[in-house]
């Protein structure tokens, strides 16, 4: 990949938290911390323009010692010129939400707990806070108002070709542990469905790769940054996952703009930890408008 391509390379990652002892009681470990470090090293090698990190950065955000590996990785990103933007997951604010949020904000100073947007290569990434229980009523209203207005503004902005919406909790997931977030479905999905340029809604929380299509819109779950694998609902009642045959333990996502559409590739960690392979690729075409 040449240098110009690297400037257009946008990576997404989620759920890099190390396993907690209570999780180990019910879920199997698979050298999870080593996997996360291997992903970090790969990202530094790639030197993407931007990394978007979709929450659960660490297992307990209020504990300073949990951030050591993250701090080293962020320093390496600065060295290679990769910008990093993040949103908070539930683990980042677990236990002591205010201290967790403070530690998070120190690492990601451009983060806003009521939503913010970044633009790379004419792709606008809208980053939302789905930790609704720790937001005040005023901040819930502030974020909702900002989000809906921002999608309208981006639709009217000729410099923006594609919009991606992100938050931590998945609106749709077959995870038996965390499942689908009805609040995200109610609060964030409708405006995304209405958005003319909205092509993709990416989340984590469920530790799996899942792909859904509802109302003509794509929804991805990419929680493969190192958290413990969660069992998925395989019964007839499960949601219609379009990536049924692709269930890697550890993975990250590469996104590139193709005109007003997107090309997406999920790279999965090889079982022997020797590197990554292209595990899943698909494209989201530009929306066809009928005049």
Secondary structure, 3 states (H helix, E strand, C coil): CCHHHHHHCEEEECCCCCCCHHHHCCCCCCCHHHHHHHHHHHHHHHCCCEEEECCCCCCCCCCHHHHHHHHHHHHHHHHHCCEEEECCCCHHHCCCHHHHHHHHHHHCCCCCCCCEEEEECCEEEEECCCCHHHCCHHHHHHHHHHHHHHHHHHHHCCCCCEEEEECCCCCCCCECCCCCCHHHHHHHHHHHHHCCCEEEEEECCCCCEEEEEECCEEEEEECCCCCCCCCECCCCCCCCCCCCCCCCCCEEEEEEEECCEEEEEEEEECCCCCCEEEEEEEEECCCCCCC
